Amino acid sequence: MNGKQGGDPAKLADALVQLAGRAETPLRWPAGADAVGAFELKAKGLLEDANANRELSSRLDHDDA
């Protein structure tokens, strides 16, 4: 994007180096405030889906379990 991107590439590079230096790295990492917002929106939707069908989903075990 040659200087027209929303974030600072140098800060991204620094953050990636920090993550790579950790003993445990995240499976997914939202790079930027906009990505954090997208993660939060997705998580909210998934939680709503789980709660909307909790009773039906929770009674699928074998009767002898």
PDB file of N, CA, C, O and CB in Angstrom:
ATOM      1  N   MET A   1       0.829  -1.190   0.000  1.00  0.00           N
ATOM      2  CA  MET A   1       0.000   0.000   0.000  1.00  0.00           C
ATOM      3  C   MET A   1       0.871   1.250   0.000  1.00  0.00           C
ATOM      4  O   MET A   1       0.369   2.367  -0.130  1.00  0.00           O
ATOM      5  CB  MET A   1      -0.942   0.000   1.208  1.00  0.00           C
ATOM      6  N   ASN A   2       2.159   1.058   0.145  1.00  0.00           N
ATOM      7  CA  ASN A   2       3.107   2.141  -0.038  1.00  0.00           C
ATOM      8  C   ASN A   2       2.794   3.389   0.785  1.00  0.00           C
ATOM      9  O   ASN A   2       2.686   4.490   0.247  1.00  0.00           O
ATOM     10  CB  ASN A   2       3.164   2.504  -1.472  1.00  0.00           C
ATOM     11  N   GLY A   3       2.652   3.200   2.087  1.00  0.00           N
ATOM     12  CA  GLY A   3       2.430   4.342   2.968  1.00  0.00           C
ATOM     13  C   GLY A   3       0.983   4.736   3.148  1.00  0.00           C
ATOM     14  O   GLY A   3       0.694   5.674   3.892  1.00  0.00           O
ATOM     15  N   LYS A   4       0.063   4.050   2.492  1.00  0.00           N
ATOM     16  CA  LYS A   4      -1.354   4.399   2.593  1.00  0.00           C
ATOM     17  C   LYS A   4      -2.140   3.420   3.461  1.00  0.00           C
ATOM     18  O   LYS A   4      -3.359   3.543   3.582  1.00  0.00           O
ATOM     19  CB  LYS A   4      -1.969   4.456   1.212  1.00  0.00           C
ATOM     20  N   GLN A   5      -1.457   2.453   4.065  1.00  0.00           N
ATOM     21  CA  GLN A   5      -2.119   1.486   4.924  1.00  0.00           C
ATOM     22  C   GLN A   5      -2.539   2.155   6.234  1.00  0.00           C
ATOM     23  O   GLN A   5      -2.003   3.189   6.632  1.00  0.00           O
ATOM     24  CB  GLN A   5      -1.196   0.280   5.199  1.00  0.00           C
ATOM     25  N   GLY A   6      -3.511   1.528   6.882  1.00  0.00           N
ATOM     26  CA  GLY A   6      -4.042   2.086   8.119  1.00  0.00           C
ATOM     27  C   GLY A   6      -3.094   2.000   9.297  1.00  0.00           C
ATOM     28  O   GLY A   6      -3.149   2.849  10.187  1.00  0.00           O
ATOM     29  N   GLY A   7      -2.234   1.011   9.330  1.00  0.00           N
ATOM     30  CA  GLY A   7      -1.322   0.823  10.450  1.00  0.00           C
ATOM     31  C   GLY A   7       0.110   1.108  10.067  1.00  0.00           C
ATOM     32  O   GLY A   7       0.441   1.314   8.899  1.00  0.00           O
ATOM     33  N   ASP A   8       0.946   1.115  11.081  1.00  0.00           N
ATOM     34  CA  ASP A   8       2.375   1.387  10.901  1.00  0.00           C
ATOM     35  C   ASP A   8       3.114   0.057  10.711  1.00  0.00           C
ATOM     36  O   ASP A   8       3.162  -0.750  11.640  1.00  0.00           O
ATOM     37  CB  ASP A   8       2.955   2.179  12.126  1.00  0.00           C
ATOM     38  N   PRO A   9       3.685  -0.184   9.540  1.00  0.00           N
ATOM     39  CA  PRO A   9       4.365  -1.458   9.283  1.00  0.00           C
ATOM     40  C   PRO A   9       5.513  -1.730  10.251  1.00  0.00           C
ATOM     41  O   PRO A   9       5.767  -2.888  10.584  1.00  0.00           O
ATOM     42  CB  PRO A   9       4.890  -1.478   7.870  1.00  0.00           C
ATOM     43  N   ALA A  10       6.201  -0.710  10.701  1.00  0.00           N
ATOM     44  CA  ALA A  10       7.304  -0.910  11.645  1.00  0.00           C
ATOM     45  C   ALA A  10       6.766  -1.403  12.992  1.00  0.00           C
ATOM     46  O   ALA A  10       7.378  -2.259  13.631  1.00  0.00           O
ATOM     47  CB  ALA A  10       8.108   0.404  11.833  1.00  0.00           C
ATOM     48  N   LYS A  11       5.630  -0.867  13.416  1.00  0.00           N
ATOM     49  CA  LYS A  11       5.026  -1.309  14.673  1.00  0.00           C
ATOM     50  C   LYS A  11       4.518  -2.751  14.542  1.00  0.00           C
ATOM     51  O   LYS A  11       4.611  -3.538  15.485  1.00  0.00           O
ATOM     52  CB  LYS A  11       3.868  -0.361  15.080  1.00  0.00           C
ATOM     53  N   LEU A  12       3.985  -3.084  13.373  1.00  0.00           N
ATOM     54  CA  LEU A  12       3.549  -4.458  13.125  1.00  0.00           C
ATOM     55  C   LEU A  12       4.736  -5.410  13.206  1.00  0.00           C
ATOM     56  O   LEU A  12       4.652  -6.463  13.839  1.00  0.00           O
ATOM     57  CB  LEU A  12       2.863  -4.572  11.748  1.00  0.00           C
ATOM     58  N   ALA A  13       5.820  -5.044  12.576  1.00  0.00           N
ATOM     59  CA  ALA A  13       7.021  -5.887  12.603  1.00  0.00           C
ATOM     60  C   ALA A  13       7.515  -6.079  14.029  1.00  0.00           C
ATOM     61  O   ALA A  13       7.880  -7.191  14.411  1.00  0.00           O
ATOM     62  CB  ALA A  13       8.133  -5.272  11.738  1.00  0.00           C
ATOM     63  N   ASP A  14       7.531  -5.013  14.819  1.00  0.00           N
ATOM     64  CA  ASP A  14       7.964  -5.105  16.211  1.00  0.00           C
ATOM     65  C   ASP A  14       7.043  -6.032  17.002  1.00  0.00           C
ATOM     66  O   ASP A  14       7.511  -6.857  17.786  1.00  0.00           O
ATOM     67  CB  ASP A  14       7.998  -3.708  16.857  1.00  0.00           C
ATOM     68  N   ALA A  15       5.740  -5.895  16.794  1.00  0.00           N
ATOM     69  CA  ALA A  15       4.779  -6.747  17.499  1.00  0.00           C
ATOM     70  C   ALA A  15       4.965  -8.215  17.116  1.00  0.00           C
ATOM     71  O   ALA A  15       4.886  -9.094  17.974  1.00  0.00           O
ATOM     72  CB  ALA A  15       3.339  -6.300  17.192  1.00  0.00           C
ATOM     73  N   LEU A  16       5.209  -8.481  15.842  1.00  0.00           N
ATOM     74  CA  LEU A  16       5.425  -9.863  15.397  1.00  0.00           C
ATOM     75  C   LEU A  16       6.683 -10.461  16.012  1.00  0.00           C
ATOM     76  O   LEU A  16       6.701 -11.638  16.374  1.00  0.00           O
ATOM     77  CB  LEU A  16       5.518  -9.920  13.874  1.00  0.00           C
ATOM     78  N   VAL A  17       7.726  -9.664  16.130  1.00  0.00           N
ATOM     79  CA  VAL A  17       8.958 -10.136  16.776  1.00  0.00           C
ATOM     80  C   VAL A  17       8.679 -10.453  18.242  1.00  0.00           C
ATOM     81  O   VAL A  17       9.156 -11.458  18.769  1.00  0.00           O
ATOM     82  CB  VAL A  17      10.093  -9.075  16.656  1.00  0.00           C
ATOM     83  N   GLN A  18       7.897  -9.583  18.901  1.00  0.00           N
ATOM     84  CA  GLN A  18       7.548  -9.844  20.304  1.00  0.00           C
ATOM     85  C   GLN A  18       6.768 -11.146  20.440  1.00  0.00           C
ATOM     86  O   GLN A  18       7.047 -11.953  21.327  1.00  0.00           O
ATOM     87  CB  GLN A  18       6.728  -8.678  20.881  1.00  0.00           C
ATOM     88  N   LEU A  19       5.792 -11.348  19.560  1.00  0.00           N
ATOM     89  CA  LEU A  19       5.004 -12.583  19.610  1.00  0.00           C
ATOM     90  C   LEU A  19       5.874 -13.807  19.350  1.00  0.00           C
ATOM     91  O   LEU A  19       5.729 -14.830  20.020  1.00  0.00           O
ATOM     92  CB  LEU A  19       3.863 -12.529  18.590  1.00  0.00           C
ATOM     93  N   ALA A  20       6.768 -13.705  18.390  1.00  0.00           N
ATOM     94  CA  ALA A  20       7.636 -14.829  18.050  1.00  0.00           C
ATOM     95  C   ALA A  20       8.570 -15.187  19.194  1.00  0.00           C
ATOM     96  O   ALA A  20       9.015 -16.331  19.292  1.00  0.00           O
ATOM     97  CB  ALA A  20       8.446 -14.511  16.809  1.00  0.00           C
ATOM     98  N   GLY A  21       8.869 -14.239  20.050  1.00  0.00           N
ATOM     99  CA  GLY A  21       9.757 -14.481  21.172  1.00  0.00           C
ATOM    100  C   GLY A  21       9.073 -15.094  22.383  1.00  0.00           C
ATOM    101  O   GLY A  21       9.741 -15.446  23.354  1.00  0.00           O
ATOM    102  N   ARG A  22       7.789 -15.222  22.344  1.00  0.00           N
ATOM    103  CA  ARG A  22       7.049 -15.796  23.470  1.00  0.00           C
ATOM    104  C   ARG A  22       7.120 -17.318  23.456  1.00  0.00           C
ATOM    105  O   ARG A  22       7.252 -17.947  22.407  1.00  0.00           O
ATOM    106  CB  ARG A  22       5.587 -15.339  23.436  1.00  0.00           C
ATOM    107  N   ALA A  23       7.031 -17.878  24.635  1.00  0.00           N
ATOM    108  CA  ALA A  23       7.031 -19.341  24.751  1.00  0.00           C
ATOM    109  C   ALA A  23       5.778 -19.929  24.105  1.00  0.00           C
ATOM    110  O   ALA A  23       5.833 -20.983  23.470  1.00  0.00           O
ATOM    111  CB  ALA A  23       7.118 -19.769  26.234  1.00  0.00           C
ATOM    112  N   GLU A  24       4.665 -19.248  24.270  1.00  0.00           N
ATOM    113  CA  GLU A  24       3.408 -19.680  23.660  1.00  0.00           C
ATOM    114  C   GLU A  24       2.903 -18.561  22.758  1.00  0.00           C
ATOM    115  O   GLU A  24       2.687 -17.435  23.205  1.00  0.00           O
ATOM    116  CB  GLU A  24       2.342 -20.050  24.748  1.00  0.00           C
ATOM    117  N   THR A  25       2.723 -18.883  21.508  1.00  0.00           N
ATOM    118  CA  THR A  25       2.216 -17.883  20.566  1.00  0.00           C
ATOM    119  C   THR A  25       0.723 -18.124  20.342  1.00  0.00           C
ATOM    120  O   THR A  25       0.256 -19.259  20.432  1.00  0.00           O
ATOM    121  CB  THR A  25       2.998 -17.939  19.211  1.00  0.00           C
ATOM    122  N   PRO A  26      -0.016 -17.071  20.055  1.00  0.00           N
ATOM    123  CA  PRO A  26      -1.454 -17.233  19.862  1.00  0.00           C
ATOM    124  C   PRO A  26      -1.774 -17.953  18.553  1.00  0.00           C
ATOM    125  O   PRO A  26      -1.057 -17.817  17.562  1.00  0.00           O
ATOM    126  CB  PRO A  26      -2.141 -15.876  19.887  1.00  0.00           C
ATOM    127  N   LEU A  27      -2.848 -18.708  18.570  1.00  0.00           N
ATOM    128  CA  LEU A  27      -3.305 -19.366  17.350  1.00  0.00           C
ATOM    129  C   LEU A  27      -3.778 -18.323  16.341  1.00  0.00           C
ATOM    130  O   LEU A  27      -3.525 -18.435  15.142  1.00  0.00           O
ATOM    131  CB  LEU A  27      -4.436 -20.371  17.662  1.00  0.00           C
ATOM    132  N   ARG A  28      -4.466 -17.314  16.852  1.00  0.00           N
ATOM    133  CA  ARG A  28      -4.913 -16.191  16.034  1.00  0.00           C
ATOM    134  C   ARG A  28      -4.533 -14.908  16.756  1.00  0.00           C
ATOM    135  O   ARG A  28      -4.566 -14.845  17.985  1.00  0.00           O
ATOM    136  CB  ARG A  28      -6.456 -16.254  15.762  1.00  0.00           C
ATOM    137  N   TRP A  29      -4.174 -13.892  15.993  1.00  0.00           N
ATOM    138  CA  TRP A  29      -3.775 -12.629  16.595  1.00  0.00           C
ATOM    139  C   TRP A  29      -4.350 -11.481  15.774  1.00  0.00           C
ATOM    140  O   TRP A  29      -4.040 -11.349  14.590  1.00  0.00           O
ATOM    141  CB  TRP A  29      -2.231 -12.522  16.692  1.00  0.00           C
ATOM    142  N   PRO A  30      -5.175 -10.660  16.388  1.00  0.00           N
ATOM    143  CA  PRO A  30      -5.745  -9.527  15.659  1.00  0.00           C
ATOM    144  C   PRO A  30      -4.719  -8.407  15.553  1.00  0.00           C
ATOM    145  O   PRO A  30      -4.377  -7.776  16.554  1.00  0.00           O
ATOM    146  CB  PRO A  30      -7.029  -9.018  16.351  1.00  0.00           C
ATOM    147  N   ALA A  31      -4.239  -8.164  14.368  1.00  0.00           N
ATOM    148  CA  ALA A  31      -3.203  -7.153  14.148  1.00  0.00           C
ATOM    149  C   ALA A  31      -3.854  -5.816  13.816  1.00  0.00           C
ATOM    150  O   ALA A  31      -4.115  -5.511  12.652  1.00  0.00           O
ATOM    151  CB  ALA A  31      -2.238  -7.586  13.012  1.00  0.00           C
ATOM    152  N   GLY A  32      -4.111  -5.030  14.848  1.00  0.00           N
ATOM    153  CA  GLY A  32      -4.687  -3.706  14.668  1.00  0.00           C
ATOM    154  C   GLY A  32      -6.013  -3.567  15.394  1.00  0.00           C
ATOM    155  O   GLY A  32      -6.701  -4.548  15.674  1.00  0.00           O
ATOM    156  N   ALA A  33      -6.353  -2.313  15.693  1.00  0.00           N
ATOM    157  CA  ALA A  33      -7.587  -2.035  16.427  1.00  0.00           C
ATOM    158  C   ALA A  33      -8.813  -2.494  15.639  1.00  0.00           C
ATOM    159  O   ALA A  33      -9.780  -2.979  16.227  1.00  0.00           O
ATOM    160  CB  ALA A  33      -7.696  -0.537  16.743  1.00  0.00           C
ATOM    161  N   ASP A  34      -8.781  -2.349  14.334  1.00  0.00           N
ATOM    162  CA  ASP A  34      -9.916  -2.790  13.519  1.00  0.00           C
ATOM    163  C   ASP A  34     -10.072  -4.300  13.585  1.00  0.00           C
ATOM    164  O   ASP A  34     -11.195  -4.804  13.588  1.00  0.00           O
ATOM    165  CB  ASP A  34      -9.743  -2.341  12.061  1.00  0.00           C
ATOM    166  N   ALA A  35      -8.978  -5.019  13.639  1.00  0.00           N
ATOM    167  CA  ALA A  35      -9.025  -6.476  13.740  1.00  0.00           C
ATOM    168  C   ALA A  35      -9.541  -6.914  15.111  1.00  0.00           C
ATOM    169  O   ALA A  35     -10.267  -7.903  15.211  1.00  0.00           O
ATOM    170  CB  ALA A  35      -7.635  -7.074  13.483  1.00  0.00           C
ATOM    171  N   VAL A  36      -9.176  -6.191  16.158  1.00  0.00           N
ATOM    172  CA  VAL A  36      -9.688  -6.506  17.496  1.00  0.00           C
ATOM    173  C   VAL A  36     -11.212  -6.378  17.490  1.00  0.00           C
ATOM    174  O   VAL A  36     -11.917  -7.226  18.037  1.00  0.00           O
ATOM    175  CB  VAL A  36      -9.057  -5.563  18.577  1.00  0.00           C
ATOM    176  N   GLY A  37     -11.707  -5.315  16.870  1.00  0.00           N
ATOM    177  CA  GLY A  37     -13.151  -5.121  16.774  1.00  0.00           C
ATOM    178  C   GLY A  37     -13.828  -6.245  16.012  1.00  0.00           C
ATOM    179  O   GLY A  37     -14.901  -6.704  16.405  1.00  0.00           O
ATOM    180  N   ALA A  38     -13.215  -6.690  14.932  1.00  0.00           N
ATOM    181  CA  ALA A  38     -13.772  -7.798  14.151  1.00  0.00           C
ATOM    182  C   ALA A  38     -13.780  -9.086  14.968  1.00  0.00           C
ATOM    183  O   ALA A  38     -14.744  -9.849  14.905  1.00  0.00           O
ATOM    184  CB  ALA A  38     -12.969  -8.000  12.852  1.00  0.00           C
ATOM    185  N   PHE A  39     -12.716  -9.338  15.736  1.00  0.00           N
ATOM    186  CA  PHE A  39     -12.655 -10.517  16.605  1.00  0.00           C
ATOM    187  C   PHE A  39     -13.798 -10.469  17.622  1.00  0.00           C
ATOM    188  O   PHE A  39     -14.490 -11.464  17.839  1.00  0.00           O
ATOM    189  CB  PHE A  39     -11.280 -10.598  17.331  1.00  0.00           C
ATOM    190  N   GLU A  40     -13.985  -9.311  18.238  1.00  0.00           N
ATOM    191  CA  GLU A  40     -15.018  -9.166  19.259  1.00  0.00           C
ATOM    192  C   GLU A  40     -16.412  -9.394  18.672  1.00  0.00           C
ATOM    193  O   GLU A  40     -17.251 -10.046  19.293  1.00  0.00           O
ATOM    194  CB  GLU A  40     -14.938  -7.778  19.902  1.00  0.00           C
ATOM    195  N   LEU A  41     -16.654  -8.862  17.490  1.00  0.00           N
ATOM    196  CA  LEU A  41     -17.949  -9.035  16.834  1.00  0.00           C
ATOM    197  C   LEU A  41     -18.192 -10.507  16.507  1.00  0.00           C
ATOM    198  O   LEU A  41     -19.292 -11.016  16.720  1.00  0.00           O
ATOM    199  CB  LEU A  41     -18.023  -8.183  15.551  1.00  0.00           C
ATOM    200  N   LYS A  42     -17.176 -11.188  15.996  1.00  0.00           N
ATOM    201  CA  LYS A  42     -17.291 -12.615  15.676  1.00  0.00           C
ATOM    202  C   LYS A  42     -17.548 -13.426  16.949  1.00  0.00           C
ATOM    203  O   LYS A  42     -18.404 -14.310  16.963  1.00  0.00           O
ATOM    204  CB  LYS A  42     -16.009 -13.119  14.966  1.00  0.00           C
ATOM    205  N   ALA A  43     -16.805 -13.122  18.013  1.00  0.00           N
ATOM    206  CA  ALA A  43     -16.968 -13.854  19.277  1.00  0.00           C
ATOM    207  C   ALA A  43     -18.373 -13.652  19.834  1.00  0.00           C
ATOM    208  O   ALA A  43     -18.976 -14.595  20.346  1.00  0.00           O
ATOM    209  CB  ALA A  43     -15.915 -13.396  20.311  1.00  0.00           C
ATOM    210  N   LYS A  44     -18.891 -12.452  19.742  1.00  0.00           N
ATOM    211  CA  LYS A  44     -20.244 -12.165  20.221  1.00  0.00           C
ATOM    212  C   LYS A  44     -21.259 -12.993  19.443  1.00  0.00           C
ATOM    213  O   LYS A  44     -22.171 -13.570  20.034  1.00  0.00           O
ATOM    214  CB  LYS A  44     -20.566 -10.659  20.091  1.00  0.00           C
ATOM    215  N   GLY A  45     -21.107 -13.055  18.134  1.00  0.00           N
ATOM    216  CA  GLY A  45     -22.019 -13.843  17.311  1.00  0.00           C
ATOM    217  C   GLY A  45     -21.968 -15.322  17.638  1.00  0.00           C
ATOM    218  O   GLY A  45     -23.005 -15.982  17.703  1.00  0.00           O
ATOM    219  N   LEU A  46     -20.767 -15.849  17.844  1.00  0.00           N
ATOM    220  CA  LEU A  46     -20.619 -17.268  18.196  1.00  0.00           C
ATOM    221  C   LEU A  46     -21.264 -17.574  19.540  1.00  0.00           C
ATOM    222  O   LEU A  46     -21.915 -18.606  19.700  1.00  0.00           O
ATOM    223  CB  LEU A  46     -19.137 -17.660  18.230  1.00  0.00           C
ATOM    224  N   LEU A  47     -21.085 -16.680  20.501  1.00  0.00           N
ATOM    225  CA  LEU A  47     -21.686 -16.871  21.819  1.00  0.00           C
ATOM    226  C   LEU A  47     -23.207 -16.818  21.737  1.00  0.00           C
ATOM    227  O   LEU A  47     -23.894 -17.604  22.389  1.00  0.00           O
ATOM    228  CB  LEU A  47     -21.173 -15.810  22.800  1.00  0.00           C
ATOM    229  N   GLU A  48     -23.729 -15.900  20.945  1.00  0.00           N
ATOM    230  CA  GLU A  48     -25.180 -15.828  20.752  1.00  0.00           C
ATOM    231  C   GLU A  48     -25.712 -17.111  20.124  1.00  0.00           C
ATOM    232  O   GLU A  48     -26.757 -17.613  20.536  1.00  0.00           O
ATOM    233  CB  GLU A  48     -25.547 -14.621  19.876  1.00  0.00           C
ATOM    234  N   ASP A  49     -25.004 -17.645  19.131  1.00  0.00           N
ATOM    235  CA  ASP A  49     -25.409 -18.903  18.498  1.00  0.00           C
ATOM    236  C   ASP A  49     -25.410 -20.049  19.504  1.00  0.00           C
ATOM    237  O   ASP A  49     -26.348 -20.845  19.538  1.00  0.00           O
ATOM    238  CB  ASP A  49     -24.478 -19.235  17.326  1.00  0.00           C
ATOM    239  N   ALA A  50     -24.373 -20.135  20.314  1.00  0.00           N
ATOM    240  CA  ALA A  50     -24.276 -21.208  21.310  1.00  0.00           C
ATOM    241  C   ALA A  50     -25.410 -21.113  22.321  1.00  0.00           C
ATOM    242  O   ALA A  50     -26.024 -22.122  22.669  1.00  0.00           O
ATOM    243  CB  ALA A  50     -22.919 -21.153  22.033  1.00  0.00           C
ATOM    244  N   ASN A  51     -25.686 -19.911  22.787  1.00  0.00           N
ATOM    245  CA  ASN A  51     -26.740 -19.732  23.786  1.00  0.00           C
ATOM    246  C   ASN A  51     -28.132 -19.966  23.204  1.00  0.00           C
ATOM    247  O   ASN A  51     -29.011 -20.480  23.895  1.00  0.00           O
ATOM    248  CB  ASN A  51     -26.661 -18.335  24.379  1.00  0.00           C
ATOM    249  N   ALA A  52     -28.340 -19.596  21.947  1.00  0.00           N
ATOM    250  CA  ALA A  52     -29.649 -19.759  21.327  1.00  0.00           C
ATOM    251  C   ALA A  52     -30.023 -21.230  21.175  1.00  0.00           C
ATOM    252  O   ALA A  52     -31.207 -21.564  21.130  1.00  0.00           O
ATOM    253  CB  ALA A  52     -29.674 -19.074  19.968  1.00  0.00           C
ATOM    254  N   ASN A  53     -29.051 -22.095  21.098  1.00  0.00           N
ATOM    255  CA  ASN A  53     -29.312 -23.518  20.876  1.00  0.00           C
ATOM    256  C   ASN A  53     -28.761 -24.409  21.980  1.00  0.00           C
ATOM    257  O   ASN A  53     -28.581 -25.611  21.789  1.00  0.00           O
ATOM    258  CB  ASN A  53     -28.728 -23.942  19.561  1.00  0.00           C
ATOM    259  N   ARG A  54     -28.500 -23.818  23.119  1.00  0.00           N
ATOM    260  CA  ARG A  54     -27.859 -24.545  24.219  1.00  0.00           C
ATOM    261  C   ARG A  54     -28.645 -25.788  24.629  1.00  0.00           C
ATOM    262  O   ARG A  54     -28.067 -26.869  24.745  1.00  0.00           O
ATOM    263  CB  ARG A  54     -27.694 -23.628  25.420  1.00  0.00           C
ATOM    264  N   GLU A  55     -29.945 -25.651  24.848  1.00  0.00           N
ATOM    265  CA  GLU A  55     -30.743 -26.793  25.314  1.00  0.00           C
ATOM    266  C   GLU A  55     -30.730 -27.927  24.295  1.00  0.00           C
ATOM    267  O   GLU A  55     -30.505 -29.083  24.653  1.00  0.00           O
ATOM    268  CB  GLU A  55     -32.189 -26.358  25.592  1.00  0.00           C
ATOM    269  N   LEU A  56     -30.970 -27.602  23.036  1.00  0.00           N
ATOM    270  CA  LEU A  56     -30.992 -28.631  21.998  1.00  0.00           C
ATOM    271  C   LEU A  56     -29.622 -29.287  21.852  1.00  0.00           C
ATOM    272  O   LEU A  56     -29.525 -30.508  21.731  1.00  0.00           O
ATOM    273  CB  LEU A  56     -31.435 -28.031  20.657  1.00  0.00           C
ATOM    274  N   SER A  57     -28.587 -28.493  21.864  1.00  0.00           N
ATOM    275  CA  SER A  57     -27.228 -29.020  21.700  1.00  0.00           C
ATOM    276  C   SER A  57     -26.792 -29.864  22.886  1.00  0.00           C
ATOM    277  O   SER A  57     -26.007 -30.800  22.732  1.00  0.00           O
ATOM    278  CB  SER A  57     -26.248 -27.883  21.499  1.00  0.00           C
ATOM    279  N   SER A  58     -27.294 -29.536  24.060  1.00  0.00           N
ATOM    280  CA  SER A  58     -26.841 -30.200  25.281  1.00  0.00           C
ATOM    281  C   SER A  58     -27.498 -31.550  25.522  1.00  0.00           C
ATOM    282  O   SER A  58     -27.094 -32.271  26.434  1.00  0.00           O
ATOM    283  CB  SER A  58     -27.097 -29.317  26.455  1.00  0.00           C
ATOM    284  N   ARG A  59     -28.493 -31.910  24.733  1.00  0.00           N
ATOM    285  CA  ARG A  59     -29.163 -33.201  24.969  1.00  0.00           C
ATOM    286  C   ARG A  59     -28.863 -34.217  23.877  1.00  0.00           C
ATOM    287  O   ARG A  59     -29.716 -35.043  23.552  1.00  0.00           O
ATOM    288  CB  ARG A  59     -30.667 -33.000  25.073  1.00  0.00           C
ATOM    289  N   LEU A  60     -27.689 -34.168  23.317  1.00  0.00           N
ATOM    290  CA  LEU A  60     -27.329 -35.081  22.245  1.00  0.00           C
ATOM    291  C   LEU A  60     -26.444 -36.242  22.691  1.00  0.00           C
ATOM    292  O   LEU A  60     -26.064 -37.078  21.871  1.00  0.00           O
ATOM    293  CB  LEU A  60     -26.640 -34.326  21.169  1.00  0.00           C
ATOM    294  N   ASP A  61     -26.112 -36.301  23.984  1.00  0.00           N
ATOM    295  CA  ASP A  61     -25.293 -37.392  24.495  1.00  0.00           C
ATOM    296  C   ASP A  61     -26.065 -38.702  24.475  1.00  0.00           C
ATOM    297  O   ASP A  61     -27.295 -38.705  24.426  1.00  0.00           O
ATOM    298  CB  ASP A  61     -24.815 -37.083  25.913  1.00  0.00           C
ATOM    299  N   HIS A  62     -25.335 -39.823  24.513  1.00  0.00           N
ATOM    300  CA  HIS A  62     -25.968 -41.132  24.655  1.00  0.00           C
ATOM    301  C   HIS A  62     -26.714 -41.153  25.981  1.00  0.00           C
ATOM    302  O   HIS A  62     -26.296 -40.499  26.936  1.00  0.00           O
ATOM    303  CB  HIS A  62     -24.915 -42.292  24.581  1.00  0.00           C
ATOM    304  N   ASP A  63     -27.798 -41.885  26.048  1.00  0.00           N
ATOM    305  CA  ASP A  63     -28.562 -41.975  27.291  1.00  0.00           C
ATOM    306  C   ASP A  63     -27.785 -42.649  28.403  1.00  0.00           C
ATOM    307  O   ASP A  63     -28.027 -42.372  29.578  1.00  0.00           O
ATOM    308  CB  ASP A  63     -29.847 -42.721  27.055  1.00  0.00           C
ATOM    309  N   ASP A  64     -26.842 -43.542  28.053  1.00  0.00           N
ATOM    310  CA  ASP A  64     -26.065 -44.262  29.061  1.00  0.00           C
ATOM    311  C   ASP A  64     -24.776 -43.548  29.421  1.00  0.00           C
ATOM    312  O   ASP A  64     -23.951 -44.104  30.147  1.00  0.00           O
ATOM    313  CB  ASP A  64     -25.751 -45.651  28.574  1.00  0.00           C
ATOM    314  N   ALA A  65     -24.582 -42.344  28.939  1.00  0.00           N
ATOM    315  CA  ALA A  65     -23.342 -41.602  29.229  1.00  0.00           C
ATOM    316  C   ALA A  65     -23.392 -40.910  30.563  1.00  0.00           C
ATOM    317  O   ALA A  65     -22.430 -40.247  30.951  1.00  0.00           O
ATOM    318  CB  ALA A  65     -23.071 -40.581  28.151  1.00  0.00           C
TER     319      ALA A  65
END
